[in-house]
Amino acid sequence: MRTIASAAVAALAVAAGTASAGTMYAISSSRVLYSVDINTGAVTELLTVSSNASTTAGLAWDSSTQTMYLTSTGNDSLYTLNLTTGEATLVGAYGVPVVMHGLEYDSSTDTLYAASSTPNALYRVDKNTGLATEIAQTGLTSFPNLGYDSTNDVLYGTSSGNEGFYSVDRVTGAWSAIGPLFGGGATVTNPNALAYNPDNQTMYMLDNSQDNLYTIDLNTGFATVVGPNGSLNLLGLAYVPDAGPACQPDLTTGAVPGVPGFGVPNGILNNDDFFYYLFIFAANDPAADLTTGAVPGVPGYGVPNGIINNDDFFYYLAIFAAGC
């Protein structure tokens, strides 16, 4: 029986570690910020960014500081963007004559990269000052775009001057062709934004001729249409993962009833939380009701149903084992 229980806990722990959904953001050249439905391509207008950002282009989400960066092609500067208020705060000018369309954050080295169409070059950007340092010329023409695959640690790019998909060497600045975007049957012209979703490990792209959202095969470069989003001149795209609950299995500060902190989460997961759950489970406390069933993927998993039984116990074991 103990062996069966251990196997169940291990399986549930894997399921409990599954990433949650987030939000895909897009921005137009006229400073309008949208959310994008990654299943249909449809967009929903959220707000208009403050006018100090001038003409807006690329977006980049810094996962280390939970900061959205925004590049302006109107005043050649880097901004941070408040996703709630739309306020753009100047970080600083790039310090070089550029038209910086592409912007992307590399979480493996905590580095912000940018790509310009005038001149056609790849840059490293100081997140604190906005100063851009050229790495190398790209050899391409027209507006470049950047997308970072954080799962496999690869930077990719497109250029509106052709219909190709590229891998980008962050050391040398070289862009190596992977394949044509239209090879998957999609008619793609004027690609203008890239963003990687680590939750489903998929690269997305927008274009401004067909006005569609696409997924891209990272091995071939082939683009597949998800759906239309309208003639909005969307130039920036960035995915923000959902932070989710701080720590679901964190239930208490201490495990002794009557002592201050009993039943009050403290941001620390330890044996006190486990024994606290045992306490409320044995007491048939409504707070012990965590799930309808204990099988991942089955409807009701992780959804309370008003009944406290062994399924709730095994569910708590799973999220406790998964940690925070």
C-alpha positions as CSV (number, residue, x, y, z in Angstrom):
1,M,0.0,0.0,0.0
2,R,2.9,2.3,0.9
3,T,4.5,1.7,-2.6
4,I,1.2,2.5,-4.4
5,A,0.9,5.7,-2.3
6,S,4.4,6.8,-3.1
7,A,3.9,6.2,-6.8
8,A,0.7,8.3,-6.7
9,V,2.4,11.1,-4.9
10,A,5.3,11.2,-7.4
11,A,2.9,11.3,-10.4
12,L,0.8,14.0,-8.8
13,A,3.9,16.0,-8.0
14,V,4.8,16.1,-11.6
15,A,1.3,17.3,-12.6
16,A,1.4,19.9,-9.9
17,G,4.5,21.4,-11.4
18,T,2.7,22.2,-14.7
19,A,3.1,25.9,-15.7
20,S,0.0,28.1,-15.7
21,A,-1.2,30.3,-18.5
22,G,-0.1,33.9,-19.0
23,T,-0.9,36.9,-21.2
24,M,0.4,37.7,-24.7
25,Y,0.8,41.4,-25.2
26,A,1.0,43.3,-28.5
27,I,1.6,47.0,-29.1
28,S,1.0,49.1,-32.2
29,S,3.1,51.9,-33.6
30,S,0.4,54.4,-32.3
31,R,1.0,53.3,-28.7
32,V,-2.1,51.1,-28.3
33,L,-1.5,48.0,-26.1
34,Y,-3.5,44.8,-26.7
35,S,-3.9,41.4,-25.3
36,V,-3.7,38.6,-27.9
37,D,-5.6,35.3,-27.8
38,I,-3.0,32.8,-28.7
39,N,-5.7,30.3,-29.8
40,T,-7.5,32.5,-32.2
41,G,-5.2,35.5,-33.0
42,A,-7.9,37.9,-31.9
43,V,-6.8,41.0,-30.0
44,T,-8.5,43.1,-27.2
45,E,-7.6,46.7,-26.7
46,L,-6.3,47.4,-23.2
47,L,-5.0,50.9,-23.0
48,T,-3.0,53.7,-24.8
49,V,0.6,54.1,-23.7
50,S,1.6,57.6,-22.5
51,S,2.6,60.0,-25.3
52,N,6.2,60.5,-24.1
53,A,6.9,57.1,-25.8
54,S,6.3,58.6,-29.2
55,T,6.2,55.9,-31.9
56,T,6.3,52.5,-30.2
57,A,7.8,49.3,-31.5
58,G,9.3,46.2,-29.9
59,L,8.4,44.8,-26.4
60,A,10.5,42.6,-24.1
61,W,9.6,41.0,-20.8
62,D,12.4,40.8,-18.2
63,S,11.4,37.8,-16.1
64,S,14.1,38.5,-13.5
65,T,12.6,41.8,-12.5
66,Q,9.0,41.4,-13.8
67,T,9.6,44.4,-16.0
68,M,8.2,45.1,-19.5
69,Y,10.6,47.1,-21.7
70,L,9.5,49.1,-24.7
71,T,11.5,50.6,-27.6
72,S,10.6,53.8,-29.2
73,T,11.5,54.4,-32.9
74,G,10.2,58.0,-32.5
75,N,12.9,59.2,-30.1
76,D,15.4,56.3,-30.2
77,S,15.1,55.4,-26.5
78,L,14.4,52.6,-24.1
79,Y,11.4,52.7,-21.7
80,T,9.8,50.5,-19.1
81,L,6.1,50.1,-19.4
82,N,3.5,49.8,-16.6
83,L,1.0,47.3,-17.9
84,T,-1.7,48.5,-15.6
85,T,-1.6,52.3,-16.2
86,G,0.1,52.5,-19.6
87,E,2.8,54.9,-18.2
88,A,6.1,54.7,-20.1
89,T,9.1,55.6,-18.0
90,L,12.3,56.7,-19.8
91,V,15.3,54.5,-19.1
92,G,17.5,56.4,-21.5
93,A,18.5,57.1,-25.1
94,Y,20.3,54.5,-27.1
95,G,23.1,56.9,-27.6
96,V,23.6,55.9,-31.3
97,P,21.7,56.8,-34.4
98,V,19.3,53.9,-34.8
99,V,15.7,52.9,-35.7
100,M,15.4,50.1,-33.0
101,H,12.5,47.9,-33.9
102,G,13.5,44.5,-32.4
103,L,13.8,44.1,-28.6
104,E,14.3,40.9,-26.6
105,Y,15.4,39.8,-23.1
106,D,17.8,36.8,-22.6
107,S,17.1,35.3,-19.2
108,S,20.2,33.0,-19.4
109,T,22.6,36.0,-19.2
110,D,20.2,38.8,-17.9
111,T,20.8,40.7,-21.1
112,L,18.6,42.9,-23.2
113,Y,19.2,42.7,-27.0
114,A,17.9,45.0,-29.7
115,A,18.0,45.1,-33.5
116,S,17.9,48.2,-35.7
117,S,17.0,48.7,-39.3
118,T,19.2,51.9,-39.6
119,P,21.8,50.6,-39.5
120,N,20.9,46.9,-39.8
121,A,22.7,45.7,-36.7
122,L,22.4,43.8,-33.5
123,Y,23.0,45.5,-30.1
124,R,23.4,44.8,-26.5
125,V,21.4,47.3,-24.4
126,D,22.1,48.4,-20.8
127,K,18.9,47.9,-18.9
128,N,19.8,50.7,-16.4
129,T,20.8,53.4,-18.9
130,G,19.4,52.5,-22.3
131,L,22.8,52.8,-23.9
132,A,23.2,50.4,-26.9
133,T,26.5,48.8,-27.9
134,E,26.7,47.4,-31.4
135,I,27.6,43.7,-31.6
136,A,27.7,43.4,-35.4
137,Q,25.9,44.3,-38.7
138,T,23.2,41.8,-39.6
139,G,23.6,41.9,-43.4
140,L,19.9,42.2,-43.8
141,T,17.6,45.0,-44.8
142,S,14.4,46.6,-43.4
143,F,12.9,46.1,-39.9
144,P,14.3,43.3,-37.8
145,N,12.5,41.4,-35.0
146,L,13.8,39.2,-32.1
147,G,12.4,36.3,-30.1
148,Y,14.2,34.4,-27.4
149,D,13.5,30.7,-26.8
150,S,14.2,30.4,-23.1
151,T,13.6,26.7,-23.1
152,N,16.5,25.9,-25.4
153,D,18.5,29.2,-25.0
154,V,18.4,30.3,-28.6
155,L,17.8,33.8,-30.0
156,Y,15.8,34.0,-33.2
157,G,15.0,36.7,-35.7
158,T,13.0,37.8,-38.7
159,S,13.3,40.7,-41.1
160,S,10.5,42.5,-42.8
161,G,12.8,42.8,-45.9
162,N,12.3,39.1,-46.7
163,E,10.3,36.1,-45.6
164,G,13.0,34.2,-43.8
165,F,13.5,32.9,-40.2
166,Y,16.9,33.1,-38.6
167,S,18.9,32.0,-35.6
168,V,21.0,34.8,-34.1
169,D,24.5,34.4,-32.6
170,R,24.6,36.7,-29.5
171,V,28.4,36.7,-29.5
172,T,29.2,37.4,-33.1
173,G,25.9,39.0,-34.2
174,A,25.6,36.6,-37.2
175,W,22.1,35.8,-38.5
176,S,21.9,32.2,-39.9
177,A,19.0,31.3,-42.2
178,I,16.8,28.4,-40.9
179,G,14.2,28.5,-43.6
180,P,11.4,30.4,-45.3
181,L,8.4,31.4,-43.2
182,F,6.0,30.6,-46.1
183,G,7.2,27.0,-46.4
184,G,4.4,25.9,-44.1
185,G,1.7,27.1,-46.6
186,A,1.2,30.5,-45.0
187,T,1.5,33.6,-47.0
188,V,3.7,35.8,-44.8
189,T,4.9,39.2,-45.7
190,N,6.2,42.0,-43.6
191,P,6.8,40.0,-40.3
192,N,7.0,42.6,-37.5
193,A,7.0,40.9,-34.1
194,L,8.2,37.7,-32.3
195,A,7.5,36.3,-28.9
196,Y,8.2,33.0,-27.2
197,N,5.7,31.4,-24.8
198,P,7.6,29.1,-22.4
199,D,4.4,27.7,-21.0
200,N,3.6,25.8,-24.3
201,Q,7.1,26.2,-25.7
202,T,5.9,27.9,-28.9
203,M,7.2,30.9,-30.9
204,Y,4.6,33.3,-32.1
205,M,4.8,36.0,-34.8
206,L,2.7,38.9,-36.1
207,D,2.8,40.3,-39.7
208,N,1.5,43.6,-41.0
209,S,0.4,42.6,-44.5
210,Q,-1.8,39.6,-43.9
211,D,-2.4,40.9,-40.3
212,N,-2.3,37.4,-38.7
213,L,-0.9,35.7,-35.6
214,Y,1.3,32.7,-36.5
215,T,3.2,29.9,-34.8
216,I,6.7,29.1,-36.1
217,D,8.3,25.7,-36.4
218,L,11.8,26.4,-34.9
219,N,13.4,23.6,-36.9
220,T,12.2,24.7,-40.4
221,G,11.0,28.3,-40.0
222,F,7.6,27.4,-41.4
223,A,4.8,29.7,-40.2
224,T,1.3,28.4,-39.5
225,V,-1.6,30.8,-39.3
226,V,-3.4,31.0,-35.9
227,G,-5.9,33.7,-36.9
228,P,-6.4,37.4,-37.9
229,N,-6.0,40.4,-35.6
230,G,-6.9,43.3,-37.9
231,S,-4.9,46.1,-39.6
232,L,-3.4,47.6,-36.5
233,N,0.3,47.9,-37.4
234,L,1.4,45.8,-34.5
235,L,5.1,46.0,-34.0
236,G,5.8,44.6,-30.6
237,L,4.9,41.2,-29.0
238,A,5.8,39.8,-25.6
239,Y,4.5,37.0,-23.4
240,V,4.1,37.4,-19.6
241,P,3.6,34.2,-17.7
242,D,1.0,34.1,-15.0
243,A,2.6,34.4,-11.6
244,G,-0.2,32.3,-10.1
245,P,-0.7,31.8,-6.3
246,A,2.3,32.6,-4.2
247,C,2.5,29.1,-2.8
248,Q,-0.7,27.0,-2.5
249,P,0.7,24.4,-0.1
250,D,2.0,27.1,2.3
251,L,-0.7,27.0,4.9
252,T,0.7,28.1,8.2
253,T,3.6,29.7,10.1
254,G,3.6,27.1,12.9
255,A,2.0,23.7,13.6
256,V,0.9,24.3,17.2
257,P,-2.8,25.3,17.7
258,G,-3.3,28.4,19.7
259,V,0.1,29.8,19.0
260,P,0.3,33.1,16.9
261,G,0.8,32.2,13.2
262,F,-1.2,29.0,13.3
263,G,-3.1,28.8,10.0
264,V,-1.3,32.0,8.6
265,P,0.9,31.4,5.5
266,N,4.4,32.8,5.8
267,G,5.9,32.2,2.4
268,I,7.9,29.3,3.7
269,L,7.1,25.6,2.9
270,N,8.1,23.1,5.5
271,N,6.9,20.3,7.7
272,D,4.7,22.7,9.7
273,D,2.5,23.1,6.6
274,F,2.3,19.3,6.2
275,F,1.3,18.7,9.8
276,Y,-1.2,21.6,9.6
277,Y,-2.9,20.0,6.7
278,L,-3.1,16.7,8.6
279,F,-4.7,18.6,11.4
280,I,-7.4,20.3,9.3
281,F,-7.9,17.1,7.3
282,A,-8.5,15.0,10.5
283,A,-10.8,17.7,11.8
284,N,-12.9,17.6,8.6
285,D,-12.2,21.4,8.2
286,P,-13.8,22.8,5.0
287,A,-10.3,24.3,4.2
288,A,-9.1,20.7,3.7
289,D,-11.3,20.3,0.6
290,L,-8.9,20.9,-2.3
291,T,-10.0,18.7,-5.2
292,T,-12.7,16.6,-6.7
293,G,-10.4,13.9,-7.9
294,A,-6.8,12.9,-7.5
295,V,-6.0,12.0,-11.2
296,P,-4.2,14.8,-13.1
297,G,-6.0,15.8,-16.3
298,V,-9.4,14.6,-15.3
299,P,-12.0,17.3,-14.9
300,G,-12.2,18.4,-11.3
301,Y,-8.6,18.0,-10.5
302,G,-7.6,20.9,-8.2
303,V,-11.3,22.0,-7.9
304,P,-12.9,21.7,-4.5
305,N,-16.2,19.8,-4.4
306,G,-17.5,20.2,-0.8
307,I,-16.4,16.6,0.1
308,I,-13.2,15.8,2.1
309,N,-11.7,12.4,1.4
310,N,-8.5,10.7,0.4
311,D,-8.4,12.5,-2.9
312,D,-7.8,15.8,-1.1
313,F,-5.1,14.2,1.0
314,F,-3.2,12.9,-2.0
315,Y,-3.7,16.2,-3.8
316,Y,-2.1,18.1,-0.9
317,L,0.8,15.6,-0.9
318,A,1.3,16.3,-4.6
319,I,1.5,20.1,-4.3
320,F,3.6,19.8,-1.1
321,A,6.1,17.5,-2.9
322,A,6.2,19.9,-5.9
323,G,7.2,22.7,-3.6
324,C,7.1,26.4,-4.5
